[in-house]
Amino acid sequence: MEIIFKERQKFTQWWFWLILIGLGTIAVYGFFTQIILGEQFGNKPMSDVGMVFFAIGVFGFIYFNWYMTLISEINDDGIKMRFIPFVKKNIQWSEIQSVKIVNYGFVGYGIRLGSKYGTVYNINGNKGLAIELKNGKKIVIGTQRENELNKALKKMPVANTLQN
């Protein structure tokens, strides 16, 4: 099985990480102030146990967003997509009615249901591979490398359904 195209995407938006770092800084400062120094943090401080759970929760959320990854792969068998840790799809070429690269507009990041293109799996940007299956289901897999993706699709069995 030859891999024709592979793309791995992670959240790289600077503003998003700035918010998460700010939240992490508050958690560290609050933990240090209240647990290590023994001083109350804030006007209405939470309990020490609450502060520990808050810090763990914040860093769990930061790790979760760092861990989240969208991987798309095109090979001789079909299209594989993983949105770690949520979804894993393997679509065979025989299941595909049509594919096209679309500009779906900004729908937010993550998994979006109910767009005119079906379910959208997106980490960044507004372009993706729209796949319509023979059973009528539609999905879009976001991409940052539309030109390479388009070249790869032209080599595949669905090239005759490729719409630009």
C-alpha positions in Angstrom: 0.0 0.0 0.0 1.7 3.2 -1.2 0.9 6.4 0.6 0.3 9.1 -2.0 -0.5 11.9 0.4 -0.3 12.4 4.2 -0.9 15.5 6.3 -0.7 15.9 10.0 -2.2 19.0 11.6 -2.2 20.4 15.1 -3.5 23.6 16.6 -0.9 26.2 15.8 -2.9 29.4 16.2 -0.8 31.8 18.3 -3.7 33.5 19.9 -5.2 30.2 21.1 -1.9 29.2 22.7 -1.5 32.6 24.2 -4.9 32.2 26.0 -3.9 28.7 27.2 -0.5 29.9 28.4 -2.3 32.7 30.3 -4.7 30.3 31.9 -1.8 28.0 32.8 0.1 31.0 34.3 -2.9 31.8 36.5 -3.2 28.2 37.6 0.5 28.0 38.5 0.4 31.3 40.3 -2.7 30.5 42.2 -1.4 27.0 43.2 1.9 28.5 44.3 0.3 31.3 46.3 -2.3 29.2 48.0 -0.7 25.7 48.4 3.0 26.5 48.7 2.9 29.9 50.4 -0.3 29.2 52.3 -1.8 32.6 51.4 -5.3 33.0 50.0 -5.5 33.5 46.2 -8.2 36.0 45.2 -11.0 37.8 47.0 -13.1 34.6 47.2 -10.6 31.8 47.3 -11.5 28.2 46.6 -10.4 25.5 49.0 -6.9 24.0 48.7 -8.4 20.8 47.3 -10.4 22.9 44.8 -7.1 24.8 43.8 -5.3 21.5 43.2 -8.2 20.2 41.0 -8.3 23.6 39.2 -4.6 23.4 38.4 -4.9 19.7 37.3 -7.9 20.6 35.1 -6.2 23.5 33.4 -3.1 21.6 32.6 -5.2 18.6 31.5 -7.0 21.0 29.1 -3.7 22.4 27.8 -2.4 18.8 27.2 -5.6 17.7 25.5 -5.3 20.6 23.0 -1.6 19.9 22.4 -2.5 16.2 21.9 -5.4 16.7 19.5 -4.3 16.0 15.9 -5.9 15.7 12.5 -4.2 13.1 10.2 -5.3 12.5 6.7 -3.8 10.0 4.3 -4.6 8.9 0.8 -3.3 5.6 -0.5 -4.2 2.9 -3.0 -7.0 1.6 -0.8 -8.8 4.8 0.0 -8.8 7.8 2.3 -7.9 7.5 6.0 -8.7 10.2 8.5 -8.0 10.3 12.2 -9.1 13.2 14.5 -7.2 12.1 17.6 -8.6 11.3 20.1 -12.2 11.3 18.7 -12.7 9.8 15.3 -11.0 7.3 13.0 -12.4 6.7 9.5 -11.2 4.4 6.7 -13.0 5.1 3.4 -12.5 2.7 0.5 -12.4 4.1 -3.0 -15.4 1.9 -3.9 -17.5 3.8 -1.2 -16.9 7.2 -2.7 -19.3 9.0 -5.1 -17.3 12.2 -5.5 -14.5 14.2 -4.0 -13.6 17.9 -4.4 -11.5 20.5 -2.6 -13.7 23.2 -1.2 -13.5 26.5 0.6 -16.1 25.8 3.3 -15.7 29.1 5.1 -14.9 29.4 8.8 -17.0 27.0 10.8 -14.8 27.0 13.9 -12.2 24.4 14.9 -12.8 20.8 15.8 -15.7 18.6 14.6 -18.6 20.5 13.1 -21.9 18.8 12.3 -24.6 20.0 10.0 -22.8 22.1 7.4 -23.9 21.9 3.8 -20.8 19.7 3.3 -21.8 17.3 6.1 -19.5 16.8 9.1 -16.4 19.0 9.0 -13.1 17.9 10.7 -11.0 21.0 11.0 -7.9 22.1 12.9 -7.1 25.3 11.0 -8.2 27.3 7.9 -11.2 27.0 5.7 -10.2 24.5 2.9 -10.8 20.8 2.9 -11.4 17.7 1.0 -15.2 17.3 0.6 -16.1 13.6 0.2 -19.6 12.4 -0.8 -20.2 8.7 -0.2 -22.4 6.5 -2.3 -24.7 6.1 0.8 -25.3 9.9 0.8 -23.1 10.8 3.7 -20.8 13.8 3.4 -17.7 14.7 5.2 -14.9 17.3 4.9 -11.4 16.8 6.0 -9.5 20.1 6.5 -6.2 20.7 4.8 -3.4 23.2 4.7 -1.9 21.6 1.6 -4.6 21.8 -1.0 -2.3 21.8 -4.1 -0.5 18.7 -3.0 -3.8 17.1 -2.1 -5.3 17.9 -5.5 -2.2 16.4 -7.3 -2.6 13.2 -5.2 -6.3 12.9 -5.9 -5.7 13.1 -9.7 -3.7 9.8 -9.4 -6.5 8.0 -7.6 -9.5 5.9 -8.9 -11.8 8.8 -8.1 -9.9 11.2 -10.4 -12.9 11.2 -12.8 -15.2 12.5 -10.1 -12.8 15.2 -9.0 -14.4 18.6 -9.2 -12.5 21.9 -9.1 
